[in-house]
Amino acid sequence: VVVHGFEHVVKSKSEVWKQHKTVLKQFLTDFTPETSMSLALYTVLQKPIRDHIEQYILLLTKLSEVLKEGSEKDAVTSAIKEYEKLESFISQVLDEACFTKALWKSLSYKFTDLLCVPERRLLEDSKNLPISASTNQSDRILLFDDVLVLIQGNSFQSFDLKLVWVYEDCRKKSALGLYRLRIITPEETFFLSAKDPQMKAVWKWKLNQAVRQALNGKRDFPLWGKTGEGTEPPSSRCFSYVFRLEGKLKGTSYEGEWHWGKPHGKGTLKWRDGRNHVGDFKEGLEHGFGICLVPRQSEDRYDCYKCHWYKGKMRGYGICEYGNDVVYKGYFKDNMRQGFGILENLSAEHPFKYTGQWENDKKNGYGVWEDKDRGERYIGTWLDDHRHGQGIVVTQSGVCYQRTFHADKMMGSGILLLEDDSVYEGNFTEDLTFVGKGKLSFANGFILDGTFMNKSGQGLQTHGILNTSNEQPDDRISKVQLGLDEFPVEKRWKGIYDQFLDFIRSGCKEEMEESFTGFHIQTSKELRKSQEYLFCQRGTEDVSWKREDILEELVQHQELESLQSYLEKALKSSLHPLGKLLKALTIAFQATYSGIGANRHLLTMAQEEVKYYAKKIWEFYQGLLHLALKQKGQLPADCEDGDTSDQKARSVVLPLILPCFYPELFMLYMLYHEREDDLYCQGILDLSLFPDIKLLEFLGVQKHLWPLKDLSLTTNQRRSLIKDKCFLSATECLQKLITTVDPREKLVILQNTYEEIESTVSRGAEKDYKLSMDDLLPLLIYVVSRAK
């Protein structure tokens, strides 16, 4: 190498060489031209430094002999040891170089062309220290400082030491009476067999030292001395590797953490076709949270899976962004959509959204489909991606109907609720045209019973009987409720409850909780951030929601008051399991009843659902509490009977969760009572036309309750200014209703309004005055009409 270096200098800097020729010649004054180059180089480059080290050792040894015991002598003694190590290191390196040189001479050109690298050194040869390999009965085994080479005939295998693990076989002897070492590499595992335990021990030690030094990127000092560094190499490593052999991973490259020959920990796997997976691995398989990009064949776009994986397959919660602008948020099992999930098309063309149950990658069970193009929503059951079984269709125009479906086709008769409060029972087509026998009930009480037909160009025709005996508007018709018998509340959203049940059954394992996460997250970018947060050390502000702390707190908060405050905090948190459950239920509820789904005929169905949510949340709270008590070695209390459980759900949980569903429920309630509200509004409008005194008289408010004494004016002045002065504070108080959403806040405002009315009356009467209901009701009507 040195000679080549000099030659390189000669070619590029010949002038320099000529200038310093005399100096170079002085180095070689003692040599004749016949002397070999290697001997000359040895004498010039090695001998002086070795002589120099020997002189230092002698000098320091003499110095040590005359020094007295103490710190100075200790320093000199340690210096002697270092020089002795250096002397040993030089001789060991030279020996290695000699062995390696001899090896290159003994091997054929076929091997040396591929294996001979100037800096590579031979550490052990099976010819010197006999050992054999189980792979095809190798002829020779060579251990270099960077690779392990098995030679057989005219071929060889080499293994990078950074990805070699040495495992001592538990059994003392194999069946053939040999002592074995198991060698593990990313794609192959084989045995090295020695005839006696000493041979095996030496090979094991040398292999481990070579692996450790290769991982450290530097040799020990001295090479084989007792330096205290004889530890085994770490079993976990970080390295890149390309898989070559046949199998699932052929041609893929992996960069990341390894453990005993397999990807384990965080890493990146890349396939030749452009697919890649970044995330957690366990024993060679994707396991934990990971992000997988899969190129689409037809276009330059990717499907992106941000998901939980289990033994190489998607399992648990994930967000998948497909290359065609469709997004799925929900649960997987064995790479297929399974359980509760939301599929949504975000593109402008044909937007749709499905929220519901999946089985084997298909829509199966209860679910809600919204077709934004057609402006309609289907609420009902599915089978193999088709509407199948009982279903309700709600349209943007306010028309809704209930039918039985079979593979997307409507079967049999159904019930059609029209916008003008008419109800049709019978058969009808997809475009809502009446056909065949049917009964049409009008809002005014008339009933038409007969056969309907639709002739082209002639419109709808009917042959039947019109019953006009009941001419009173029939409120029951406009308030018909759908979906109660067809979809029992306990059969809706099973996919959400099943996940939580699995979480509790697993003993609230943390990895199960990560799989149960997600619906509080709006985008996949947030999901990735949340996963990074979940897998690193949690911050102090969220410590209270660690699994152990959750179970600990549950035991502490069993008294009613503290339980309510604990549940309120838990249900509001997106990190607490109960909070995550509530978020998923809120999304399912909004998907059903918001927007197009706000139809008065679904009010009872929605109310039943919210009550059932409260019941399930209470059940899951009980499940978590039982688990917490068991882990503390306490016996859980006897199970509550159904009635007690329902009562607790209604009194404790329902008030806490109601605000989440209030906007949708309130809209349904308003639509359900639309006619009464119209009458009420007309009444308020009529009353607002009266001046104050006339209105007080009209409502029959007793004169001693009128707040006229509040104004220090003459009677005539008072009468002209009285408008907008009576009960002004109560009116302004009531008007705050419009700024609130929560029903409880509205009730507080009503209470404050009542107190304002009473205090105004008390001021007028100049004494504390308690209003009876007979007095309060007309006054309240007065304030309501003035508040408009």
C-alpha positions in Angstrom: 0.0 0.0 0.0 2.8 2.4 0.9 4.7 1.6 -2.3 1.5 2.3 -4.4 1.2 5.6 -2.5 4.7 6.6 -3.4 4.1 5.6 -7.1 0.9 7.8 -7.1 3.0 10.7 -5.7 5.6 10.1 -8.4 3.1 10.3 -11.2 1.3 13.4 -10.0 4.2 15.3 -8.4 7.3 14.2 -10.2 9.0 17.6 -9.4 8.5 17.1 -5.7 10.0 13.5 -6.0 13.1 14.9 -7.7 13.5 17.7 -5.2 13.4 15.3 -2.2 15.3 12.4 -3.8 18.4 13.1 -1.8 16.4 13.0 1.5 14.7 9.7 0.5 18.1 8.2 -0.4 19.4 9.0 3.1 16.7 6.6 4.5 18.1 3.8 2.4 21.9 4.5 2.8 22.5 1.1 4.5 20.9 -0.9 1.7 22.4 -2.2 -1.5 20.3 -2.4 -4.7 20.1 -6.2 -4.2 18.2 -5.8 -0.9 14.5 -6.7 -1.2 12.0 -3.8 -1.1 10.0 -5.4 1.7 13.1 -5.7 3.9 14.0 -2.1 3.2 10.5 -0.9 4.1 10.5 -3.1 7.2 13.8 -1.5 8.4 12.8 2.0 7.6 9.1 2.0 8.7 8.9 -0.6 11.5 12.2 -1.2 13.2 12.9 2.4 14.4 9.6 2.7 16.2 9.8 -0.8 17.8 13.4 0.0 19.0 12.1 3.3 20.3 9.3 1.6 22.3 11.8 -0.9 23.8 14.1 1.9 24.9 11.2 3.7 26.6 10.1 0.5 28.4 13.7 -0.1 29.7 14.1 3.6 30.7 10.7 3.6 32.6 11.5 0.3 34.3 14.7 1.7 35.6 12.9 4.8 36.8 10.3 2.7 38.5 12.9 0.8 40.4 14.4 3.9 42.0 11.1 5.6 42.8 9.5 5.2 46.2 6.0 3.9 46.6 3.4 6.6 45.8 1.6 8.5 43.1 4.7 9.1 41.0 5.6 5.4 40.9 2.0 4.5 40.1 2.0 6.9 37.1 5.2 5.4 35.8 3.9 1.8 36.3 0.7 2.6 34.3 2.9 4.2 31.5 5.0 1.0 31.3 1.8 -1.1 30.9 0.6 1.1 28.1 3.9 0.8 26.2 3.9 -3.0 26.7 0.3 -3.0 25.2 1.6 -1.0 22.3 4.5 -3.4 21.8 2.1 -6.3 21.9 -0.4 -4.6 19.5 2.3 -4.0 16.9 3.5 -7.6 17.0 -0.1 -8.9 16.9 -0.9 -6.7 13.9 2.2 -7.9 12.1 1.3 -11.5 12.8 -2.2 -10.9 11.5 -0.8 -9.3 8.3 1.6 -12.3 7.8 -1.3 -14.8 8.2 -3.5 -12.9 5.8 -0.7 -12.6 3.2 -0.1 -16.3 3.5 -3.8 -17.0 3.1 -4.0 -14.9 -0.1 -1.1 -16.8 -1.6 -2.7 -20.2 -0.7 -6.2 -19.3 -2.2 -7.0 -19.5 -5.9 -7.5 -16.3 -7.9 -11.2 -16.9 -8.0 -11.4 -16.3 -4.3 -8.8 -13.6 -3.9 -10.3 -11.4 -6.6 -13.5 -11.2 -4.6 -12.2 -11.5 -1.0 -8.8 -9.8 -1.1 -9.2 -6.2 0.2 -6.0 -4.4 1.4 -7.4 -3.5 4.9 -9.1 -7.0 5.5 -7.3 -9.2 8.1 -7.7 -12.9 8.8 -8.6 -13.6 12.5 -9.1 -17.3 12.4 -8.9 -20.2 10.0 -10.6 -23.6 10.4 -7.3 -25.2 9.1 -5.6 -23.9 12.2 -8.5 -24.3 14.7 -10.7 -27.1 13.3 -14.4 -26.5 13.1 -17.1 -27.4 10.5 -20.4 -25.8 9.3 -23.7 -27.5 8.8 -24.4 -25.7 5.5 -23.5 -28.1 2.8 -20.6 -29.5 4.8 -18.2 -26.5 4.1 -14.6 -27.3 3.4 -13.1 -24.3 5.2 -14.3 -21.5 7.5 -12.5 -18.2 7.5 -13.1 -15.5 10.1 -12.0 -12.0 9.0 -12.3 -8.7 10.9 -15.4 -7.8 8.8 -16.9 -11.0 7.4 -17.4 -14.7 8.1 -16.6 -16.8 5.0 -17.7 -20.4 4.4 -15.8 -22.1 1.4 -17.1 -25.2 -0.3 -15.5 -26.4 -3.5 -15.4 -23.5 -6.0 -18.0 -21.4 -4.2 -18.2 -19.4 -1.0 -20.7 -17.6 1.2 -19.8 -14.4 3.1 -21.7 -12.9 6.1 -21.3 -9.4 7.3 -20.2 -9.6 10.9 -22.5 -6.6 11.8 -25.4 -8.9 11.1 -24.1 -12.1 12.7 -25.4 -13.4 16.1 -23.6 -16.2 17.9 -25.8 -18.4 20.1 -24.4 -21.2 22.2 -26.5 -24.4 21.7 -28.1 -25.3 25.1 -27.3 -29.0 24.6 -23.8 -30.0 25.5 -23.5 -32.3 22.5 -25.3 -32.9 19.3 -26.5 -36.3 18.2 -23.2 -36.8 16.4 -21.3 -36.0 19.6 -20.2 -32.5 18.4 -20.2 -29.2 20.4 -22.2 -26.7 18.4 -22.6 -22.9 18.0 -25.7 -21.6 16.3 -24.9 -18.8 13.8 -27.8 -16.5 13.1 -27.9 -14.2 10.1 -30.8 -12.3 8.5 -31.6 -15.0 6.0 -29.8 -18.1 7.1 -29.2 -20.0 10.4 -26.5 -22.7 10.6 -24.3 -24.5 13.1 -20.6 -24.5 13.6 -19.6 -27.8 15.2 -16.3 -28.5 17.1 -15.1 -31.9 18.4 -14.2 -30.6 21.9 -15.6 -27.9 24.2 -12.3 -25.9 24.2 -12.3 -25.5 20.5 -15.9 -24.4 20.6 -15.2 -21.9 23.4 -12.3 -20.3 21.5 -14.3 -19.9 18.3 -17.2 -18.5 20.3 -14.9 -15.9 22.0 -13.2 -15.0 18.7 -16.5 -14.7 16.8 -18.1 -12.5 19.5 -15.0 -10.2 19.7 -14.9 -9.9 15.9 -18.7 -9.0 15.8 -18.3 -6.5 18.6 -15.3 -4.8 17.0 -17.0 -4.7 13.6 -20.1 -3.0 15.3 -17.8 -0.5 17.1 -15.9 0.3 13.9 -12.5 -0.1 15.5 -10.2 -2.9 16.7 -9.4 -3.6 20.4 -6.2 -2.4 21.9 -4.3 -4.7 22.0 -6.1 -7.0 19.7 -6.4 -10.1 21.8 -5.4 -8.9 25.3 -7.3 -8.8 28.5 -8.6 -5.2 28.0 -11.8 -5.7 29.9 -13.7 -5.4 26.6 -14.4 -9.1 26.2 -18.1 -8.5 26.5 -20.6 -10.1 24.2 -21.9 -7.9 21.3 -25.3 -6.4 21.8 -28.2 -8.5 20.5 -30.0 -5.3 19.3 -28.4 -3.4 16.5 -29.1 -0.8 13.8 -28.1 -1.6 10.2 -29.2 -1.7 6.6 -29.6 -4.9 4.6 -30.9 -6.1 1.2 -32.7 -9.5 1.2 -31.5 -11.8 -1.5 -33.0 -15.3 -1.0 -36.4 -16.4 -2.1 -39.3 -15.5 0.1 -41.7 -12.7 1.1 -38.9 -10.2 1.4 -36.8 -11.1 -1.7 -35.3 -7.9 -3.2 -36.5 -5.7 -0.3 -34.1 -3.5 1.7 -34.5 -2.9 5.4 -32.9 -0.1 7.4 -33.5 0.0 11.1 -33.2 -2.0 14.3 -32.4 -5.8 14.5 -32.6 -8.4 17.2 -31.2 -11.9 16.7 -31.2 -11.8 12.9 -34.7 -10.2 12.5 -36.0 -6.7 12.0 -37.2 -5.7 15.5 -37.9 -2.2 16.7 -38.2 0.8 14.5 -37.3 0.5 10.8 -38.1 1.1 7.1 -38.7 -1.7 4.6 -38.6 -0.9 0.9 -39.8 -3.2 -1.9 -38.6 -3.0 -5.5 -42.1 -2.1 -6.8 -42.0 1.2 -4.8 -44.0 -0.1 -1.8 -42.5 0.8 1.6 -43.3 0.4 5.3 -42.1 2.7 8.0 -42.9 1.7 11.6 -42.5 -0.9 14.3 -41.3 -4.4 13.7 -41.3 -7.5 15.9 -39.4 -10.7 15.1 -39.2 -9.8 11.4 -42.8 -8.8 11.0 -44.7 -5.5 11.0 -46.1 -5.2 14.5 -47.3 -2.0 16.2 -48.0 1.3 14.6 -46.7 1.7 11.0 -47.2 3.6 7.8 -47.3 1.7 4.5 -47.2 3.3 1.0 -48.5 1.2 -1.9 -48.2 2.6 -5.4 -51.3 2.3 -7.6 -50.7 0.5 -10.9 -52.7 2.8 -13.2 -51.6 6.2 -12.1 -48.8 8.0 -10.3 -50.4 7.9 -6.9 -50.2 6.0 -3.7 -52.5 4.3 -1.2 -51.3 5.3 2.3 -52.1 3.0 5.2 -51.5 4.6 8.7 -52.5 1.7 10.9 -51.8 -0.7 13.7 -50.2 -4.0 12.7 -50.1 -7.4 14.4 -47.7 -10.1 13.2 -47.4 -8.6 9.7 -51.0 -7.8 9.1 -53.2 -4.7 9.7 -55.2 -5.1 12.9 -56.9 -2.5 15.1 -57.5 1.1 14.3 -56.1 2.8 11.1 -56.5 5.7 8.7 -56.1 4.7 5.0 -55.9 7.4 2.3 -56.4 5.8 -1.0 -54.9 7.3 -4.2 -58.4 8.0 -5.5 -59.3 10.5 -2.8 -61.3 8.0 -0.7 -60.4 7.8 3.0 -61.2 5.0 5.4 -61.0 5.5 9.2 -61.8 2.5 11.3 -60.8 -1.0 12.3 -58.9 -3.8 10.5 -58.3 -7.5 11.0 -55.9 -9.6 8.9 -55.5 -6.7 6.4 -59.2 -6.4 5.8 -61.7 -3.8 7.1 -63.5 -5.4 10.0 -65.6 -3.8 12.7 -66.7 -0.2 12.9 -65.4 2.2 10.2 -66.0 5.3 8.1 -65.4 5.4 4.4 -65.6 8.8 2.7 -65.0 10.1 -0.8 -63.5 13.6 -0.5 -63.4 14.3 -4.2 -65.9 16.7 -5.8 -67.2 14.1 -8.2 -69.7 11.6 -6.5 -69.0 12.4 -2.9 -70.3 9.8 -0.4 -69.9 8.7 3.2 -70.5 5.3 4.8 -70.4 5.0 8.6 -71.0 1.6 10.0 -70.1 -2.1 10.3 -67.6 -3.9 8.1 -66.9 -7.6 7.7 -64.2 -9.2 5.5 -63.6 -5.9 3.8 -67.3 -5.4 2.9 -70.2 -3.4 4.3 -72.0 -5.8 6.5 -74.4 -5.2 9.4 -75.9 -1.8 10.5 -74.6 1.3 8.8 -75.5 4.7 7.4 -74.8 5.7 3.7 -75.0 9.3 2.6 -75.0 10.0 -1.2 -74.3 13.7 -1.4 -75.0 13.7 -5.2 -78.5 12.4 -4.8 -79.1 14.2 -1.6 -80.3 11.2 0.4 -79.2 9.0 3.3 -79.8 5.3 3.9 -80.0 4.1 7.5 -80.3 0.3 7.8 -78.7 -3.1 7.3 -76.1 -4.2 4.7 -74.9 -7.5 3.3 -71.8 -7.9 1.1 -71.7 -4.2 0.1 -75.4 -4.1 -0.7 -78.4 -2.6 1.1 -80.1 -5.7 2.4 -82.9 -6.1 5.0 -84.8 -3.2 6.7 -83.8 0.3 5.8 -84.9 3.9 6.1 -84.2 6.4 3.3 -84.2 10.1 4.1 -84.1 12.7 1.3 -82.9 16.3 1.3 -86.5 17.4 0.4 -87.8 16.1 3.7 -89.5 12.9 2.2 -88.5 9.7 3.9 -89.6 6.1 3.6 -89.0 2.7 5.1 -88.7 -0.5 3.0 -87.2 -4.0 2.9 -84.2 -4.2 0.5 -82.7 -7.3 -1.2 -79.3 -6.8 -2.8 -80.0 -3.1 -3.3 -83.5 -3.7 -4.8 -86.7 -2.6 -2.9 -89.0 -5.6 -2.0 -92.6 -5.7 -0.9 -94.6 -2.8 0.4 -93.3 0.0 2.6 -94.3 3.3 4.3 -93.6 6.6 2.6 -93.8 9.9 4.6 -94.3 12.9 2.4 -93.3 16.5 3.1 -96.9 17.7 3.4 -97.5 15.2 6.2 -99.3 12.7 4.0 -98.5 9.0 4.6 -98.6 6.4 1.9 -98.5 2.7 2.8 -98.0 0.3 -0.1 -95.7 -0.3 -3.1 -93.7 2.4 -4.8 -90.7 2.8 -7.1 -87.2 4.2 -6.6 -88.3 7.6 -7.9 -91.2 7.5 -5.3 -94.0 6.8 -7.8 -97.0 4.9 -6.3 -97.7 1.6 -8.0 -100.2 -1.2 -7.2 -102.4 -1.4 -4.1 -101.9 1.3 -1.4 -103.4 3.6 1.2 -102.8 7.3 1.2 -103.6 9.2 4.4 -103.8 13.0 4.1 -102.8 15.5 6.8 -106.4 16.7 7.0 -107.7 13.2 8.0 -108.9 12.0 4.5 -107.9 8.5 3.5 -107.6 7.2 -0.1 -107.5 3.4 -0.3 -107.1 1.9 -3.8 -104.9 0.9 -6.7 -102.4 3.3 -8.2 -100.9 3.4 -11.7 -98.7 5.7 -13.6 -99.4 6.0 -17.3 -96.9 7.9 -19.5 -98.2 11.3 -20.4 -101.3 10.9 -18.2 -99.6 11.2 -14.8 -100.7 9.3 -11.6 -104.1 7.6 -11.8 -106.0 5.8 -9.0 -109.0 3.6 -8.7 -110.3 3.3 -5.1 -112.3 4.8 -2.2 -111.8 8.2 -0.6 -112.9 8.3 3.0 -113.7 11.9 4.1 -115.5 11.1 7.4 -112.6 12.3 9.5 -112.0 15.9 8.6 -109.9 16.8 11.7 -106.1 17.1 11.1 -104.5 13.9 12.3 -101.4 14.7 14.5 -100.5 11.1 14.7 -99.7 11.0 11.0 -97.2 13.8 11.1 -95.5 12.3 14.1 -95.1 8.7 12.9 -91.8 7.3 14.2 -89.5 5.0 12.2 -86.8 2.4 12.9 -87.8 1.4 16.4 -88.7 -2.3 15.7 -86.5 -2.7 12.7 -83.2 -1.8 14.3 -83.3 -2.6 18.0 -81.0 -0.1 19.7 -78.7 -2.9 21.1 -77.9 -4.0 17.5 -76.7 -0.6 16.4 -72.9 0.3 16.5 -71.9 -3.2 17.8 -68.4 -2.6 16.2 -67.7 0.3 18.6 -68.8 -1.5 21.7 -66.9 -4.7 20.7 -63.6 -2.8 20.6 -64.1 -1.5 24.1 -65.1 -4.9 25.4 -61.9 -6.4 24.0 -59.9 -3.6 25.6 -61.4 -4.4 29.0 -61.1 -8.2 28.6 -57.4 -7.8 27.7 -56.9 -6.2 31.2 -56.6 -2.7 29.6 -53.3 -3.5 27.8 -51.7 -0.4 26.6 -51.2 -1.7 23.0 -54.9 -2.6 23.0 -55.7 1.0 24.0 -53.6 2.4 21.1 -55.6 0.2 18.8 -58.8 1.6 20.4 -57.7 5.2 19.7 -58.3 7.4 16.7 -61.8 8.8 16.3 -60.9 12.0 18.3 -58.3 12.6 15.5 -59.4 14.4 12.4 -56.5 13.7 10.0 -53.9 11.0 9.5 -51.1 13.5 10.2 -52.6 14.0 13.7 -52.8 10.2 14.0 -49.1 9.9 13.3 -48.3 12.6 15.8 -50.5 10.9 18.4 -48.7 7.6 17.8 -45.3 9.3 18.2 -46.6 10.8 21.4 -48.0 7.4 22.6 -44.8 5.5 22.0 -42.4 8.1 23.6 -42.3 9.2 27.2 -45.7 10.9 28.1 -45.6 14.5 29.2 -46.5 15.5 32.7 -49.8 17.1 31.9 -51.2 13.8 30.7 -49.7 11.5 33.4 -53.1 11.2 35.0 -54.4 9.3 32.0 -51.8 6.5 32.1 -53.3 3.1 32.4 -52.2 2.5 36.0 -53.4 5.9 37.1 -56.8 5.4 35.4 -57.4 2.2 37.3 -56.0 3.8 40.6 -58.3 6.8 40.2 -61.4 4.6 39.5 -61.0 3.0 42.9 -60.7 6.4 44.7 -63.8 8.0 43.0 -66.7 5.7 44.0 -68.8 8.2 46.0 -71.5 9.7 43.9 -70.3 13.3 43.9 -66.6 12.6 43.2 -67.7 9.9 40.7 -69.7 12.5 38.7 -66.8 14.9 38.7 -64.4 12.1 37.7 -66.6 10.9 34.8 -67.1 14.4 33.6 -63.3 14.9 33.3 -62.8 11.5 31.8 -65.6 11.9 29.1 -64.2 15.2 28.0 -60.6 13.9 27.6 -59.6 12.5 24.2 -56.9 10.4 26.0 -59.2 8.6 28.5 -60.7 5.4 27.1 -64.2 6.5 28.1 -63.6 9.8 26.3 -62.5 8.0 23.1 -65.6 5.8 23.3 -67.9 8.9 23.6 -66.1 10.5 20.7 -66.7 7.5 18.4 -70.4 7.4 19.5 -70.8 11.1 18.8 -69.4 10.6 15.2 -71.8 7.7 14.6 -74.7 9.8 16.0 -73.9 12.8 13.8 -73.5 10.6 10.7 -77.1 9.4 11.3 -79.1 12.4 12.5 -77.3 15.6 11.4 -77.9 17.4 8.0 -80.2 15.3 5.8 -80.9 12.9 8.7 -82.6 15.7 10.7 -86.1 14.3 10.0 -88.9 14.5 12.7 -89.8 10.8 12.0 -86.4 9.8 13.5 -86.7 11.6 16.9 -87.7 8.6 19.1 -85.0 6.5 17.4 -82.4 9.1 18.2 -83.6 9.5 21.8 -83.5 5.7 22.4 -79.9 5.7 21.0 -78.6 8.3 23.4 -80.2 6.5 26.4 -78.5 3.3 25.3 -75.1 5.1 24.9 -75.4 6.2 28.6 -76.2 2.6 29.6 -73.2 1.2 27.7 -70.8 3.8 29.1 -72.0 3.0 32.6 -71.5 -0.8 31.9 -68.0 -0.1 30.6 -67.2 2.1 33.7 -68.3 -0.8 35.9 -66.1 -3.2 33.9 -63.1 -0.9 34.4 -63.9 -0.6 38.1 -64.1 -4.3 38.6 -60.7 -4.7 36.8 -59.1 -2.0 39.0 -60.5 -3.6 42.2 -59.3 -7.1 41.1 -55.8 -5.8 40.4 -55.7 -4.3 43.9 -56.7 -7.6 45.4 -60.2 -6.3 46.5 -63.4 -8.2 45.8 -65.7 -6.3 43.4 -69.1 -5.5 44.8 -72.0 -7.6 43.7 -73.2 -6.9 40.1 -76.0 -4.4 39.9 -79.3 -5.7 38.6 -80.6 -4.3 35.3 -82.9 -1.7 36.9 -80.3 -0.3 39.2 -77.8 -0.1 36.3 -80.3 1.7 34.1 -81.2 4.1 36.9 -77.5 4.9 37.4 -76.9 5.4 33.7 -79.8 7.8 33.5 -79.0 9.8 36.6 -75.1 9.8 36.4 -74.0 9.4 32.8 -76.9 10.8 30.7 -76.6 14.4 32.0 -72.9 14.3 31.3 -73.1 13.0 27.7 -76.3 14.9 26.6 -74.5 18.1 25.6 -72.6 16.1 22.9 -75.8 15.1 21.2 -77.9 18.2 22.0 -77.6 20.1 18.6 -79.0 17.1 16.7 -81.6 16.2 19.3 -82.8 19.8 19.5 -83.1 20.0 15.7 -85.2 16.8 15.6 -87.3 18.0 18.6 -88.0 21.3 16.9 -89.1 19.6 13.7 -91.2 17.1 15.6 -93.1 20.0 17.3 -93.0 22.3 14.3 -96.8 22.8 14.1 -97.1 23.6 17.9 -94.1 26.0 17.5 -95.7 27.8 14.6 -98.9 28.3 16.7 -96.8 29.4 19.7 -94.9 31.9 17.6 -98.1 33.3 16.1 -99.4 33.7 19.7 -96.3 35.6 20.7 -96.6 37.8 17.6 -100.3 38.6 18.4 -99.5 39.5 22.1 -96.6 41.7 21.1 -99.1 44.1 19.3 -100.7 45.1 22.6 -99.2 48.1 24.5 -97.9 47.2 28.0 -101.0 48.1 30.1 -103.4 46.6 27.7 -101.4 43.4 27.7 -101.2 43.3 31.5 -105.0 43.7 31.6 -105.6 41.2 28.8 -103.5 38.5 30.6 -105.4 39.2 33.8 -102.4 40.3 35.9 -103.7 41.8 39.1 -103.1 45.6 39.3 -101.2 45.5 42.6 -98.5 43.4 40.8 -98.0 46.0 38.1 -94.6 47.7 38.5 -95.9 51.2 38.1 -94.6 52.5 41.4 -91.1 52.1 40.0 -91.5 55.3 38.1 -91.6 58.6 40.1 -93.8 60.4 37.5 -97.4 61.7 37.4 -100.1 59.3 36.3 -100.4 60.8 32.8 -96.6 60.8 32.3 -96.4 57.3 33.6 -99.0 56.0 31.2 -97.2 57.5 28.2 -93.8 56.1 29.2 -94.9 52.7 30.5 -94.2 50.9 27.2 -90.9 48.9 27.3 -90.5 49.7 30.9 -92.5 47.0 32.7 -90.3 44.0 33.8 -87.5 45.2 31.6 -84.7 43.5 33.7 -86.7 40.1 33.5 -87.1 40.5 29.7 -83.4 41.2 29.1 -82.6 38.2 31.4 -84.8 35.9 29.3 -83.3 37.1 26.0 -80.0 35.5 27.1 -81.6 32.1 26.2 -80.6 32.6 22.6 -76.9 32.6 23.6 -76.9 29.2 25.2 -76.9 25.6 23.9 -76.8 23.4 27.0 -80.3 22.7 28.3 -79.0 23.1 31.9 -77.8 26.6 31.1 -81.3 27.4 29.7 -83.0 26.3 32.9 -80.7 28.5 34.9 -81.7 31.5 32.8 -85.4 30.6 33.3 -84.8 30.5 37.1 -83.0 33.9 37.0 -85.9 35.4 34.9 -88.4 34.1 37.6 -86.2 35.8 40.3 -86.1 39.1 38.4 -90.0 39.1 38.0 -90.4 38.4 41.7 -87.8 41.1 42.7 -89.6 43.7 40.4 -92.9 42.9 42.0 -91.4 43.1 45.5 -90.0 46.6 44.7 -93.4 47.8 43.5 -95.2 46.4 46.6 -92.3 47.6 48.8 -92.2 44.3 50.6 -91.0 40.7 49.9 -93.7 39.2 47.7 -93.8 35.5 46.8 -95.7 34.8 43.6 -98.2 31.9 43.4 -98.4 30.0 40.1 -101.7 31.8 39.3 -99.9 35.2 39.5 -96.6 33.9 38.0 -97.9 32.4 34.8 -99.5 35.5 33.3 -96.5 37.6 34.3 -94.2 35.0 32.6 -96.3 35.1 29.4 -96.0 38.9 29.5 -92.1 38.7 29.8 -91.9 36.0 27.1 -94.0 38.1 24.7 -91.9 41.2 25.3 -88.6 39.2 24.9 -90.0 38.0 21.5 
